[in-house]
Structures are given as structure tokens and as C-alpha cells.
Amino acid sequence: SHNILNIKGIIDDARCFCAVRELRWWPERQRYHCGNCNGYFDDLTGTIFQGHHRALSVWILCLYFMGLNLSNSQIARELELNISDVQERTGQLRQGVVARKPCVKLHGEVECDEVYVLAGHKGQPKAVQKKP
């Protein structure tokens, strides 16, 4: 499946770029040079990995470590990076993951325990206060 990565298979930059290319583009997809802005577009253009000087494999491993629930300081030690760089980057990676996460659609019966639903009193907190 194109949605699952084997971390052992992408530990170097060439394999990381290959994996990103396979996940992002279908085989017939062409990459373009823009005649208007004279810009070039590659596999990382428009992704959370665009424009960073660290090797792509570093950030793929960072994602992997995040999945293992390692702290930012543990990730920084493992990847031999500055803690502030890791903290900034993990925040960006989390935002990117959340932005791409599909919305959950509930269906069927939904059950709630110990729920008190109150209609009305919007903007009137005194109306909901307990009476003596």
C-alpha cells in the first residue's frame, strides 16, 4: 500500500526522496518549471518538508520518533540536533499531520454517559447558577 512506510527502507536521503515521490505523485506525473516565476518544483514543494536545510531523512526519523512518543529532548539527542530546532520542527510536523487528518464522521447510534444537556441561557451565566 502507498500509505504505509517501512522506516528501515528510508533511512538515507535518496530513499526518503523516493518514498515521498511515490506517496505524493502517481508515476505519470510530470514536474514543471514555471515560465512566469522561473521557479522549479520538486517532490517537497508544498509539503511540510519544503525549504529546510536538514536532510529529509532527519525529519522522517523525527516523525518516526514522534510516533514512538519520544520527548523533544530525546529526539534531539537521538538525531544530534538542538532542542529548540526539534521543538519548532515537531510543532510544524504535528500541525501538518493534523491539517491532513480527515474529519471523523459518526454514524449509527451514539451513546453518552453522564451528560447534562442544557438548551438556552447562551451568554447569560447567571441564569444557569444554582439557586439557594
MOHU-V884742 format. One record per residue. N is the residue number from 0. PHI is phi in whole degrees, -180 to 180 (none if undefined). OMEGA is omega as a letter, one per 20 degrees, with the letter a starting at -180 (NA if undefined). Layout:
n->{N;N}
phi->{PHI;PHI}
omega->{OMEGA;OMEGA}
//
This chain:
n->{0;1;2;3;4;5;6;7;8;9;10;11;12;13;14;15;16;17;18;19;20;21;22;23;24;25;26;27;28;29;30;31;32;33;34;35;36;37;38;39;40;41;42;43;44;45;46;47;48;49;50;51;52;53;54;55;56;57;58;59;60;61;62;63;64;65;66;67;68;69;70;71;72;73;74;75;76;77;78;79;80;81;82;83;84;85;86;87;88;89;90;91;92;93;94;95;96;97;98;99;100;101;102;103;104;105;106;107;108;109;110;111;112;113;114;115;116;117;118;119;120;121;122;123;124;125;126;127;128;129;130;131}
phi->{none;-81;-101;-120;-108;-96;-60;-67;-85;-132;-83;-115;-60;-61;-69;-62;-62;-62;-65;-62;-60;-67;-74;-94;-114;-84;-57;-82;-65;-100;-102;-119;-110;-83;-73;-75;-98;62;-92;-109;-122;-121;-65;-97;-60;80;-111;-70;-96;-65;76;-115;-81;-74;-62;-58;-61;-63;-77;-67;-65;-61;-60;-61;-65;-61;-65;-85;67;-77;-73;-60;-68;-66;-63;-60;-64;-62;-96;54;-121;-71;-59;-68;-64;-66;-62;-64;-70;-64;-62;-65;-65;-62;-62;-65;-66;-64;-63;-92;-70;-69;-66;-85;-112;-83;-148;77;-80;-119;-113;-126;-107;50;-114;-116;-100;-123;-95;95;64;-62;75;-128;-62;-67;-70;-101;-64;-67;-90;-68}
omega->{a;a;a;r;r;a;a;a;a;a;r;a;a;r;r;r;r;r;r;r;a;a;a;a;r;a;a;a;r;r;a;r;a;r;a;a;a;a;r;a;a;a;a;a;r;r;r;a;a;r;r;a;r;r;r;a;r;a;r;r;r;r;r;r;r;r;r;r;r;r;r;r;r;r;r;r;a;a;a;r;r;a;a;r;a;a;r;a;r;r;r;r;r;r;r;r;a;a;a;a;a;r;r;r;r;r;a;r;r;a;r;r;r;r;r;a;a;r;r;a;a;r;r;a;r;a;a;r;r;r;a;NA}
//
